[in-house]
Amino acid sequence: MAQADKVVVVVGAGFGGLNAARALRRAPVQVVMLDRNNYHLFQPLLYQVATAGLEPEQIAKPVRAILRGQKNFDFQLVDVRGVDFAQRRLDTSAGPIAYDFLVLSHGSETNFFGLDSMMKHGLGLKDVPDAVRIRNHVLTCFEHAMLERDPEIRRATLTFVVVGGGPTGVEMAGALSELIRLVLVKDYPRLNIKDVRILLLEATDTILAAMPERLREAAVKTLWRKWIEVRFSAVVADVDGDRVRLKSGEVIPARTVIWAAGVKAAPLNGRLGLTAGRQGRIPVEPTLQLQGHPEVFLIGDAAYVETNGEPLPMVAPVAIQMGQSVARNIRRQLRGQPLEPFRYRDQGTLATIGRNAAVANVFGVQASGFVAWVMWLGIHIIQLIGFRNKLFVLLNWAWDYFFYERAARLITRD
């Protein structure tokens, strides 16, 4: 088989897979991307869909449209069920697909840490349907509160619990507070805003653990200023749809629990027949290859890689850099050159807590408040896929900023 006929199959249209496919655009290979969804999702802004700030199509774009001009690219809408490494073949919902090189970038799913009641009654935030479900649920709670005569039930209906003090939880709590106190308060003038309660529960003694202490403290102060109750060492023991019970014994009447406390590798990892480590992630070689399978690369949230004794975080910048590194190594393999080990360049961390409020530790620059918020805005606009999405998100944010209005306050049905 000629080099030009080599087939590189990329599983997953997330940040890692998309960047790997793009970086192979001039390589003498045929790139075939497989995904159960036909779009690439900009997950860092998913919480804004959940809080009625953006529509799903503004943070997602069809894969075929993104890579339309790449001549060596093809996309197939399939569900990958397993991999036969010996035969170099994938088992998919559309039948077997052969490969010469395989890039597994199938991502992650919500990690409920074995809390079955949370899986049943909690609201995860991992994909578009999750975000729309949260938006529908929050808006429906306000409609139900308008009809509820019992004050205790009404307060429980208007109590919103966010579990997890990482960037997703902090941003979710901040956006939820602003949706309610700046927008919904105008839609529901007969409701008493004092009945609304937002809690951010963190199991450890700090939020935004990757941030310097000064920025963590600034984030906590900002959350409290936005009427968000921040609870540390608050471990959820049980959820039944009407209340949340903590391990301390405290019971919080609440009809809404949003779970942002962690993720784990996607289920495909468990069907590969390989030994998985922490969070279901599979250890890989320094070159991101699977041990014993030099033609197979595992990247993104599914891969376990350590730097200075600590696992790399399950975030978009890691997946992006891994995808680019794998593409370079595939080209080196085609030329018969030795592969290069992956080295992660930490660009820092950002988290916004709402209007004019954010914390940023980017390229060694630490900032909080308005300056960090402007940095957050600029970086996220730049990283969005497609000019149309950049434009519409920017317009939506400007409208929201100047008119205190959220455009996507629709309760939709599946």
Sequence and secondary structure as in RCSB ss.txt:
>XXXX:A:sequence
MAQADKVVVVVGAGFGGLNAARALRRAPVQVVMLDRNNYHLFQPLLYQVATAGLEPEQIAKPVRAILRGQKNFDF
QLVDVRGVDFAQRRLDTSAGPIAYDFLVLSHGSETNFFGLDSMMKHGLGLKDVPDAVRIRNHVLTCFEHAMLERD
PEIRRATLTFVVVGGGPTGVEMAGALSELIRLVLVKDYPRLNIKDVRILLLEATDTILAAMPERLREAAVKTLWR
KWIEVRFSAVVADVDGDRVRLKSGEVIPARTVIWAAGVKAAPLNGRLGLTAGRQGRIPVEPTLQLQGHPEVFLIG
DAAYVETNGEPLPMVAPVAIQMGQSVARNIRRQLRGQPLEPFRYRDQGTLATIGRNAAVANVFGVQASGFVAWVM
WLGIHIIQLIGFRNKLFVLLNWAWDYFFYERAARLITRD
>XXXX:A:secstr
  GGGEEEEEE  SHHHHHHHHHTTTSSEEEEEEESSSEEE GGGHHHHHTTSS GGGSEEEHHHHTTT TTEEE
EE  EEEEETTTTEEEETTEEEE SEEEE   EEE  TT HHHHHH EE SSHHHHHHHHHHHHHHHHHHHH   
HHHHHHHTEEEEE  SHHHHHHHHHHHHIIIIIIHHH TTS GGG EEEEE SSS SSTTS HHHHHHHHHHHHH
TTEEEESS  EEEE SSEEEETTS EEE SEEEE S EEE GGGGGTTS   GGG EE  TTSEETTEEEEEE G
GGEE EETTEE  SSHHHHHHHHHHHHHHHHHHHTT           EEEEEEETTEEEEEETTEEEETHHHHHH
HHHHHHHHSSSHHHHHHHHHHHHHHHHH   TT      
